Amino acid sequence: MTVPRRTRIVLAGAQGFGTVHLENLRRLGDRVELVAVADPTPVPPENLPAGTQAFASLADALDAVDDIDVVIVATPLHTHAALAGLVVSRGIDLYLEKPPALSSADFAVLADAAAASGARVQVGFQSLGSLAIPALIADEFGLGPIQAIGAVGLWCRDLAYWSRSRWAGHRTLDGFPVLDGVVANPLAHATATALAVAQSTSASDVNQVTADLYRANAIEGDDTSVIRLSTGRGIRVTSALTLCAAQEEDPYVLIRGTRGSARFFYTEDIVETEDRRVEFGRIDLVENLLDHRDHGTPLLAPLHETGAFVRVMDAVADTEPVAIDAAHVTWNEEGRSPRAVITDVKDAVERAVDAEATFAELHLPWAAKTEAAVLADLAAPGEPRHPVAVLVDGADVTRSSSPRPYLHPVSTPGGVVVSDTHPADHDWHLGIGVTLQDVSGVNFWGGRTYTPGRDYVWRGDHGRIVATRVEGAASALEAEFAWIGRDGAQMLTEQRRMTVAEAGPGATTIDLTFSLATRAGTLHLGGPGSNGRVGGGYGGLAWRLPAATDVDVRTASARGEDAVHGTTAPWLAWSAEFPTGTATVAMAPLDEASAADPWFVRVAGYPGIGAALAWDRAVTLAPGIPVSRSYRLLVADGRLSDDEVVAALRAG
């Protein structure tokens, strides 16, 4: 048997993280020979194996040393692409620390050069050597098909960290990109690991990248950020990362499947589910490169499978970090130097991953401001002016409550608020909106899903509705919404128009028309009622009301919850004492199809009304044949009589 000769290695960058490589090479023993190091800062000879040559630059080392098998590049991240190109152009195999490049353009140049010379390139995302990753991909934990993946990073870095080198915390240096920050450097492994579990590692696997970057420290780069990616496999990946946590915690990747979820603590190679905790081993990536050279073992982090992460770097380069106001930052003085702590940043990071939202979309007090769309600005005579309704994007809604746009607060001309959102009894009840609990198996309503024979069950089947277009102002608004399934694919397109009109003294109407069109073949629009729950036909246009007393809910021919619920009538009205005053609200269909849908009413359990699109049977939505409904909503001060309700609805 022929024993492979010792692999001759040159290490570029022997300080900083390079010391980890020095120790690892000692561990590998006689399998490797460190023939040279290259570092502009002299390395003490006692820190190197006997006979190791030292050079000030990698170019000098490559020119002076013969028969180099592998070069390890562990230099500052902005030097990676150039030094890697120098190595592969000579046909030498390369271990390149992350990120491999700071732009897709540089990445493509490097990939082409490696392909032309035949050099093999392993990228130093060390966590990709974890044996937990193939176990998760093989679904050894019974999570079911993966729906979404999040990465949570809560670390602490002090001022000394940001002054450790000339390039630390910079986005550019001497005119060249650096992009040093939480995404590119210390917590880069979080995003790379999430992409690996999603099996979306090459550049072509990623459809879109959103970067939301912030800095609490006086640096150019980002220390607190969200990265959100959509992948060709339909899995959305969201990384929420900070170096300004109150307390450092082990970072983890959160995997959500159709049957369960797991947390993968990638620095410890531990996977935890609700009832299991398994510790895995890890393959050293340098050793894996040697095995690839000697035995043909597949590389675990080959260059071509890191292109997706480089797409992240493109987004970071295109996004300027927002400075966080000092009012939201405290300074911990306990360590060797002060460190910034962002107020409630742990909650922000966890919410971002849970809702698959950016910090801006969560409307955090220190995040970039996103303005809610005002539907109208009408007021009763003599009253302070205020919006009748505000369209909220709903991006901050937790995933299990089915994120979606909704109207809230909705107010009478006199300022009585007649909508509620995130009530304690049903977190997923959101103002006035259009939503359904069962669109061919996807829950856009939120909460537990009614399941025949099992009642309400948490199924992890939640979709989300996102705004793709919002136009108009003042008294008219037109919007387009995408209904996104649990696999990340768009199922429906909704067109919605909302117009506001005065309806007499102390009364305003909102005309709301929506149309649903399929993007995924024939779909079935349903809910608990169509799945067998008698009287549970909610879904369609839903209006969650605030807590109310002295409720009078009625139609022209019936009064009270039991009498009105499930009936059809030209109008439905609700008068009550609300926390902010006395008001009457009403709904009326504006076309024949809408008039055929029964009213849904709840008083005793919680305050809510709606028009049931699928009362006791699902509605079939076929390609090219949209389903449309149109209603007039009334909000009025005081207790209106039936005649006054009818008059106001007609006036609007």
N, C-alpha and C positions, 0 to 999 in steps of 0.2 A: 504494500500500500504506500502510495506517495503522499508524503505530508506536505501540505502547502507551505510555501516559504512565508516568513513573517511579512506582514503587510507594512510597507514603508509609508509613514504618515508625516505630513507637514501640518502643523496647527497654526492657523492665522488668527491672532488674537489670544494671547495667553494670560491676559489679565481679566478681571471681571468674571463673566460666565466661562471664560476660557479655562479658569482653574478647575471647574467641574469636569471639563474634558480631560485635563491633565490627570485628575484622579481616576477617571474612567479608563483611560489608557493604561494606567498602572494596574487596574483591576484585570484588564484583558491580558496582561502578562506577556508571555512569549509569542502570543498570536500576532502582536503588533510591534513595530519599532518606530518610535518617534525620532525621526531623523533631523527635524528642524522645527523651530518656531519662528513666527514673524510677528513682530510687535514694535511699534515706534518707541514704546517705553521698555527699557532693558529689563529682562527677566533675571532675577538672581539665579546664578548657576545651580545653587543647592535645591532650587525648585524644579529642576529638570533632570531627566535621566542622564546618566553619564554618556558623553559622546554626542549629545544633541547640539546641533548648531543653532545659533541665534542670528536673526536678520532683522533689519529695521522695516523691511517691506516684504510683502508676499512675492512681488515681482523679482526681487533680489534672490529670494529663496528658490523660486522656480528656475532661475537662470543658473544657480550655483550647485544645486543638488540633482544628482542623477537618479533615475529609476524610482520616481515618486509614484506610488500606487493610489493614494487617497489624500486629498486635502480637506481639512476641517476648517470651515470659515465661521468663526465666532466673534466677529467684529461688529461695530455699531451698525444698526439696521440699514442706514442709508448708504452703506458701502457694499451691501450684499450683492447687488446686481452686477456691479463693475468687477468685483473680485471673483465672483462666480464665473462671469464671462471669461476672465483671464484663465481660470483653471480649465474649464471645459474646452476652450479653444485649443488646448494642448492634449485633449483626449484623456485627461486625468479624471478619475472618479472623484465625486464631491459629496461631502456632508455639509449642508448649508443651513445655518441657523435661521429661524423664522424671523420675519417674513422673507420669502425668497426674493421678492422685489416689491417696490412701492407703487408700481403701476402695471396695468395689463400690457402696456406697450413694452416696458422693460422685460416683463415676464415672457412675452412672445419672442423677443430677441434672444433671451437666455435659452428658452426651450428649443428654438431653431438651432442655436449653436451646439447645444448638447446632442441633438439628434444628428447633426452633421458630423460630429466627431466621434459619436458613439459613447461619450462619457455618461456614466450612470450617476444620477443625482438623487440623494435622499435629503429631505427637508426636516429640520429639527423640531417638529411638533412632537415632543416626547410622549405626550399622552396618547398619541395614535398607536403606540406600542402596547397599550393596555389590552389584555385578553378579555376585558369586559365588553369592548366594542363589538367583536364578532358574536359574543353571547347575546347582546341586545339586538343585533341585526337578525340573528336566528330566532329571536323571540323566545329565549329560554325562560323568561319570566312570565310568559303568557299574557302580555300586555295587549295583544291583538295588533292589527295594522296601525302604524303610527300616524297620528293626526297632526301633532304639533310638537316642537321641541324648543325648550328655552334654556338659556344659560344664565346663571346667577353668580355674579362675582362681587364680593364685599371684602375689599382689602383696605389696608391703611398704609399710606406713604407720607413721610414727613418732608420738611423743607430740605433736609440733607439729601434726600433721594433726588430731588429736582435740581440739585447743584452738584451731583456726582460727576458730571462730565460737561464738556463744552456744548454737547449736542442735546443733553437731557431736556425734555420738555419743549423742544423746538419743533416747529412745523417746517421751517426752512433754515438753512445754515449756509452762508457764503453763496447764496443763490441757488442751492440745490435742495430738493425735498428731503425732509427728515421724518416728519409725521410721528414723532415720538409721543406716545400717550397710552392710555389704558387699553384702547382697542388694538393698537399695533404691537404693543410690547408686553407688559406684565400679565395681562389677562387675554392675550391673543389665543392661548390654548382653549379658552372657554368656547369661543366661536368655532375654532377649527374642530374641536371635539364634537360639538353639536352637529356640524356639517358632516362629519364622518358617520355619526349614528344615523343621520338622515340619508346617507349614501348619496350625497350631493356635494362632491369635492372638486370636480373640475369646473372650469369657467363656464362651460356650456350648460352645466346643471342648474345655474342660478338665473332666474328671470329678472328679478328686480332687487335692488338693495336700497334701503333707507337708512340714513345715518342722522342721529340726533345727538350732537356733541356739546359738552359743557366743560367749564373749568372754574373750580373754586380757588385754585392756586394761581399765583401771578406767573403763569406760563403761557406759551403760545398754543401748546397742544391741549388735548382733552384729558381730564382725569375722571370724568363721569359721563357715561354715554349709553345710548341704545343703538343697536344694529338690528335691523329687521330685514330678513331675506325671504323671498318666495322662490320655491324651487320647482323644477320641471316635474318632480314626483308628487307635487301637490302638498308638500309639507312646508309649513311656514316655520322659520327659525328666527327666534328673537333672543338677542343677548342684551342683558342689562348689567352694566359693569360700573364699579366705582372704586377709586383709591382713596375715598374720603368717608369711609364708614366709621361709625363710632367704635366698633369692635371688629377685628378681623375674624372672618369665618372661612371654613373650607369651601371653595367654589364648587358648584355642581351643575350638571346638565339634567334638566327635567324632561323626561320623555312621557308624553301622553298618548296612550293607545286607546282603541275602542273598548277594551276590557279592563284597563287599569293604567296605572302610572308608576314611574320609578324615578328615583334620584340617583344619578351616577356622579359620585365624588371622584372626579378624574385625577386629582393629585394623589389620592389614596387607593385608586383602583377598587372602590367599594360601590356596590349597587344595593340600594335599599328600596323595598316595596312595602306595602302595608303589613305584610307578615313575614318578610324574608330580609336577611342581610348577608350578602355574599362578598367575600374579599377575593379578588382575582390577582394573578401575577401580571408581570409586564415584561415585554421584550425590549431590550435596549436597542435603540435605533442605529447606533454605530455598529453594534454587534450584528444587527440585521443586515446592514450594508456589507459587512464582511462575509456573512453567510450567502448573500446574493452573489458576491464575487466568486466565492469558493464553491458554492453548491447550487447556485441558481434559485435559491429561496426568494420568493417574491418580496419586493420592497414594501414596507408598510406605509411609507410616506413619500412616494416618488414625486418628482417635480410636477408631472402633469396632473396629479391629484391634489394640488394645492392652488390651482387657478381660481377656485371659488373664493378662497380667502383673499387672493389678490384683488378680486372684484370688490371686496370689502374695503381694501386700501384705496381703490379708486373713489369710492363714496366718501371715505374720510378726507381724501385730498380735495374733494369738491365741496366740502361742508366746513364752514368756519365755526369753531367752537364759540359758544355763547358764554360770556362771563356771568357768573352767578353773583347776585347782589350780596354784599357783605352782611346784610341783615339776616341772611339764611345760612351763614357760616359761623361756626365757633372754632376756637383754636385750643387743641389739647396740648398742654405744656408738659406732660408727664415723661416723655421720652427724651432721647438725645437731642432732639430739636422739635420745635412746634409742628403740629400737623393739622390740616384743615378737616373739619367734620361738617358735612352738610346736614341740616336739620331733617330728621325723618327720612334719610336717604335709603335705609333698609326697606322701609315700607314702599318707597317709590320704586326701587329696583324690583321687588317682588310683585308689585302691582303691574309694572310694565310687562313682565314676563307672563303673568296670569292673563292680562287683557290683550297681549300681543300688540302693545301700544308704545309709542314714543313718550318721553317725558312731556313733550309739548302737547301731545294728544290727551294726556292725563290732566292737563291744565294745572300742573303743579305751580305753586307760587313763585318758584325760582326758575321755571322753565320759560322757553320762548313762548310768546303769547300767540294764541290762535283765537281769532274772534268768532264767536257764535253768530250764525246768520239770524238777523232779526226779521221775523215774518211780517210784523206790522207795528206801527207806532200810532195808535189811535187812542183817544181818551175821552171820557165823558166831560161835558162842559163844566168848567170850574174845578176839575180834578187834576192833580199832577199828571203829566204825560208819562206814559210807560208803555212798553210793548204789550200787545194783546197776547202774543205767543213768541217764544224763542225756539228756533230749531237747534237742537243740541246734536253734535255728531255721534255721541255715544261711544267714542273710542275708549273711554276710560271704564267701560262696563266690563266686569269680570267675565271670563270666557263662559262660565257655567250659567250666566244670565243672558247669553246670546247678545253680544254687542250690536247695537243698531241705532240709527237716528230716531229722535222723538221730539215732540213739542213739550217744552216745560221751561219756565212756568207759563201756564195759560191763565190769564187774569181777566176779570170783568173790567169795564171802563172805570169803575170805582176802586179798583185795586184788590178785589177779593180773588185770591188764588184758588183755582178750581182744578188743579192737577197735582199729582203727587209722583214722586220718583224714588226708587229704592226703599220702599216702606219696609219696616221690620218684619212684617208678616210674609212678604213676597219680594225679595230683593230684585227680581227680574221684571216687576211691574214698572213701566217707564212712561209716565206722562200719557200723551196721545200719540199713537203710532199704528203702523200697519205691520202685522206679524202673524205667524202661524206656528203651531207646535209640531206639525208633521208635514214636511214637504218631501215626499218620497223617502221618508226615514230620517230626515234632518230636522232638528228642533231649532226653530228661529224664535221661539217664545221665551226660552230660558227655563231653568229649574228642572225638576224631575219630569220625565216623559211618561205619559199614560201608556201603559202596556197591557193589552188584553190578558186577563187571567192573573196579573201581578200587581194591578193598580199602578201607582206612580213609582217610577224607578229612576235612580240616577244612572244614565246610560252613556254619558260622555259623547253625546251625538249632536252637540250644539254647533250651529252655524253662526254666521255674523252677516250683518248688512252694512255696507259702506257706501258713502256718497261718492259718486264719480263726477257729478256735475250739479252745481247749485247756482242758479241765476235769478236775478230780479232783486227787488228791494221794496221797502215800505209795504204796500198792501198786496203785493203779488209775488209769489215765489214759485219757480219751476225747478224740479230736481230730478236727477236720475240716480238710482241706487242699485248696487250690485249685491245680490244675495249669494254669498259664498258658502259652499258646503264644507263639511268637516275635512274633506280632502284638499281644500284650497281651490277647488275649481268653481267657477261661477255657474250657478244653477238657474237663476232668474235675473232678469232686468226689470226694474220697477221704474215707471215714469209717474211722477207725482206733481200735481199742481195744487197750490193753496192760495186762495184770495180772501181778503178781509174787507168787510163792508160794515158801515154803521147800520143799525137796525132799530133806530128810535132812541129815545132818551135812556141812557144807562144800559144799552144792549149792543152787542157786536156779533156778527156771524163770521165764521170761517168756512168757506166752501173747500172741501178736500176731495180731490179725484185721484184715484190711483189705478194703474194698469200694470198687470204682471204678464211678462212674456218669457217663455222657456228658452234657456240656452243649452239644455242638456237632454233634448228629446222630450218625449211625453212624460209629464210629471203629474203627481197626484197631490192636491192641496187639501190637507185635512187637519185633524186635531183629535182631542179626546172624544168628542161627540161622534166623529166618523169612525173612531176605533172602538166604539161600543159603550162609552160612558154616557148613560142617559142624562140629558140635561146639561152636559158638559161641552156644549158646542162652541166654546170660545175660540177666537182666532179670526183675523180679518182686521177691521178697524176696532181698536181697543182704547178705552179711556179709563185710566186709573184716577179716581177722585181722592181728595184728601179725606181724613177722618171727618165724619159728619154726624150730626144729631138732628132729630126732628125731621127725618127724611120723608119726602112725599114723592114717590116715583110712580109715574102713570103714563098711560096713553089716553087717547080719546075715549076708549071703551073699557079700560081696565086700570086697576090701582093696586099697588103693592107688589113686592118682589115676586111672590108666587104667581100672581095673576098676570103679570106683564112678561115674565121670563119665558122665552121661547115663542112668543107671539109675533105676528107681523102687524104693523100699523103705520099710518102716515107720519107719525112722530112719536118720540119718546122724550119725556121731560123728567127732571130731577130737581126738586127744590129742597134746600136744607140749610142748616146752620153749620158753616165751615169755620175752621180756626181763625180765619181773617175776616169773617163777616157772613152776611146772608146773601145767598145767590141762587139763581136758577140756571141750569144748563139743559140743553136739549139737542137731539139729533133727528134729522129727517132725510130720507132717501131722495135723491134727485133724478133717478131714472128707474126704469122698470126692473132691471136686474137687481139693483140695490133694494128695491121695495120688496123683493121676494125673500130676502135674508131675514131670519128671525132676530129679534132683539135678545141680547144677553144682559142679564141684570144680576148683580150681587149687592145685598144690603147687609144681611146678618153676618156673613163671613168676613167681608171686606167691602169697601165702597167702590163699585166699578160698573161701567156700562159698556156696551159695544154692539156692533153689528156682525153677526156670525156668518162668515163666508161658507163654512162647512159644518152646518148644524148637526146633521146626523148622517151625512154621506160626503165622501171626498169629491172635490171638483177636479175634473180632468183638464189639464192644461196641455194642449197639443201645439206643436210647432206652427207658427203662423196665425194662431188664433188666440190672442191675448184675452185675459180675464180682467174686466174693468168694473169698478164701483165708484159711485159718487154720492157724497153726503154734504149736508149743511149742518154745521155745529153752531149752537147758540150759547153765548155766555152773557149773562145779564145780572145786574144788581137787584137784590130783593127777591121776594116770592111772587113770581108771575102767576096769574090765573091761566087756565087753559086757553082762553080766548087771547090773552096777551102773548102767550107762547106762539100760537098760530100766527098772530099778526106780526110778531118780530121775525119769525122764520120767513114769512112772505116778504117783509120789508127788506131783508138782507138780499 
